[in-house]
Amino acid sequence: MSLTNEHIKARLLERFGDAVTELVEPSGMLTFTVARDQNLKVLNFLNDEQDLAFRFLTDLTAVHYPDRKDEELCVVYHLHNLVANVRVRMKAYAPVAQPDVYTATGLFSAANWMERETYDFYGINFVGHPNLKRVLNVDEMDYFPMRKEFPLEDQTRIDKDDEMFGRG
């Protein structure tokens, strides 16, 4: 039996019910949202079940949606079943006021640095991470530069001419 999006959907809904929402298939990739307190349970399920076997964490990152009340930060996981060559995308939303999401480092070794980078740029607190500290930015930085609350460029710069950039 080949691994299909329909089979994955059915298994997720059978096991987690309402905790799995927004099941869509942009460009053929099954994408779904889980409650943030269920992220590790769903990841374990996708990894451990023999008929699913999503054992490779391709990517882990975040997105900042400042207009989504109490869901401003979204952690995005890309998982790959290498045998069946099937990929899925899982999302977990967290409020910017309490950006706590369980760590996946116990399941995927690669999650260690990916979670540190995501913390460094978005401020997601991966609960249970063995060494959650900044990996690319300086420790003294008191903000998270990939959040959309910060301007893209320094408004105090006087060494550039806006006319050169079509803004003058």
N, C-alpha and C positions, 0 to 999 in steps of 0.2 A: 504494500500500500504506500503510495506516495504521500508526502506531507503537504497538505493543502491549507490555505488560509481558513477554509470552512472548518476543517478538523481542529485547527488551533483555537479558533473562536469557540467552537462547541466545548472543547476541553476546558478553556478558561472560564466560560460561563457556568459550566457544570460544577467546577471546583470553587469559584469565587463569587458567582452570582453578580449582585449589584456593585461589588467592589471594583469590577471591571466595566468601564464605560467608554463612550466615544470610539467604538470599533469602526474604523474606516480603512480604506485600501488605496491611498494615493500612490499612483504609479505601480500598483500591484503589491506594494509592501504593506502587510498588516500592521496597523498602528492603533494602539489603544492606550487608555488612561487608567491608572490604578490609584486608589486612595494611598496617600503617602505613608500611612502606617502599615500598609500591606505590601510595599514595594519589595521587601526582602522575601516575603512568603511567595510572591508571584515569581520572582527570579529563581528561587529554589525549585519551585514547581516546574518551571520551563526547563531548568537544567536537569533535574533528577528523573523526570518521567521518560521512560525509554522510547515512547513514540514521539516525543517532542525533541529532546536532546539538544537544547540550545546551550552549548557548552563553551562558546567563544564570545567574549564581550568585545565587539568591534570598536565601540566608542561610547563614551559617557560624557555628557556636557550639560549645559543649562541654557535657558532662554529667559530673558526678563520681559514680562508683559505688565507694564506699569498700570494699565487700565483695567486689569482683571482683579477685582476686589477680593482679597484674601487668597488669591492664587497668582500672586505676582511673579513668583519664581517657578520655573518648570525644569525638573531634572529629566533628561532624555537619555535613554539607554538604547543602543543598537546591539542586537544579539544575532548570532549566526549559527545555524545548524550546518556544520561543514560537510556532513555525509549527504544530506538531502539538498544542500546548497539553497537553503531557505533563510531569509532574514526577517526579523520583526523589529518594530520600534515600540518601546514602552515609555510612557510619560507619567510623572508624578508631580503634582503641583503642591507648592507650599507658600504660605504667606510670608512676605518680607519681614514681618514683625517676629516670626518664629520659624526660620527656615531649616527645620530639623527633618532629616531624612535618614533612614538607616543605611549604614555602610554595606557595600557589597564585597569588601575586601576578603572576607572569609570564604567567599564563593569563587571570586575571580581575582587572581593576583594582580592582573592588569588594572583593576579598579583603584589600586593604591594611588598611583600617580595621577590618574584621571580625576579622582575625587579631590586630590590636593589642588590640582589646577582649577577645578570647578569652584572649590572653596576660595581660592586665591582671587579669581576674577568675579565671582557672583556672590560669595558669602554664604553658600549653602553649608550648613553644619551637618556633616555626615556622622551621625551618632554611632559610636563604637569604633571609629577609625583609629588605627594604632598610632598614627603620627600626623594628625591634621594640622599642618602649618603651611605657611606660604612657601611656594616652590619657585616662583618666577619673580614676584614683586618683593620689595624690601619689607621687612617685618614692621617697620615704623608706619607703613601705609595704613591709614585709618578709614579707607573706603574701598569699594570694590569696583574697579574701572569699567567692567563690561555692563554694569547696570545703566539703564537709559536715563537715570536722573542726573548724570554728569554731562556737560557739554563736550562735543567732539573735539573742539579745539580751544586753545587758550584765548579768551576774549581780550586779554591785556597785551597781546603781542603787537608791537609796532614795527617789526622788521619785515612785514610783508605788505604787499599792495593788493587790496581786494580786486582791483581792476584786472590784475593778472589771472584771477580765478573766475572772471565773469560775474563778479558781485559788486561792481563799482559804478 
